[in-house]
Amino acid sequence: MASTPSGVNRFYLLVGVLVLGGAGTLGYLVTRPKAVSIPANVTVLAADTAGFRGYILGADSAKLEVSEWADFQCPACQSFETLQFGVVRRQLIETGQVRWRYRDFPLDQPHHQTRLAAHSAACAEEQGRYWEQHRLIYQQQATWAGNSAAEGILRDLARQAGLDLAKYDACMRSAKYAGRIQASLAEGMKLGVNSTPTFLIGGRLYPGALSSDSIKALVRSQLAKPGA
Amino acid sequence: MIYRRGVALLALAGLFLSTYLYLYKLGFIGTLACGSGGCETVQLSPQSRFLGLEVASIGVGGYAVLLLLALLALHSRFSGASWPVQWLAGLSGIAVLFTVYLTYLELYVIHAICRFCVGSAAIIAGLFTLTLLELRRTRTRPA
């Protein structure tokens, strides 16, 4: 089985060619444009919103609506979602007193991946699992925010939320909800929102991560008003 | 020599595969070409680190060493020597045991399967088998 020196040299040559080919392939994978890019400041078309005005949780018959303007990458929003929103959900939304409306308010500086997360949640909504993905994105904020592998991490969260990944991937690549996210931001700015989270309760804006007790008190005062 | 060449080619394949996964961990590659989604789950799990090191980086280092040893074993100066093959057998044996441990983690701790990890397991199993065959050949060769 002994090889001639020229045979070994030919093999070394083959290895060299394979190394170059492999290095070239890896180089291409590193330098190619990333599959997903959610543009900011896009021109909003009527079709982008098509009547869409936020993600709603709660009964249509609820006496009061609360809007939350938030950014998936904002730590205060994460704090509100993980520490306070559970109580709000159980005591105000599930009891039929309040209808919750979540609006994207992406603060691109310094949250460079916030639109990616907002779009990921929008793609989950397409499959009827918006709130599952919303919760996971906030719960796992520390793992994806500021991480250059955020796209893959959000995809894994989509898998955990039970999404069809083929549909999710197609949705993310299309960036089809970039206009909707931009429209939500524009509407918030028009209302006077300038930080996140900001809550709109009874026609008044309340900036900052309110406690569930504060929200309950505000809701009760609104519901106690004559005609409420 | 055919076994030694096979070992070199498998080590090269493993080196590319683990480099791809390590580049993903470093954030240079957006998503892994893994249809099931299990690859991200495995690569982003706490078990993707071992003794403070990324498992993918251990793969890069391990396959690089195996490749260098295999190329050395092919060199005319060492073609009759058995020590490079003995080293290859020892190191690839350790790699097989490590792969068994990682596969256990995938199946029973992470509950997700990464196709690339399955690929690496197949590569290391093939590499170990070829190394054992070469070791037997060098030992039975007439003096």
Interface residues (C-beta under 8 A of the other chain):
Chain A: M1 A2 S3 P5 G7 V8 F11 Y12 V15 L18 V19 G22 T25 L26 L29 V30 K34 A35 V36 T143 N147 S148 A149 E151 G152 I153 R155 D156 A158 R159 L165 A166 D169
Chain B: M1 I2 R5 A8 L9 L12 L15 F16 T19 Y20 L23 Y24 K25 L26 G27 F28 I29 G30 T31 L32 G35 S36 G37 E40 T41 Q43 L44 L71 L74 H75 S76 S79 R137
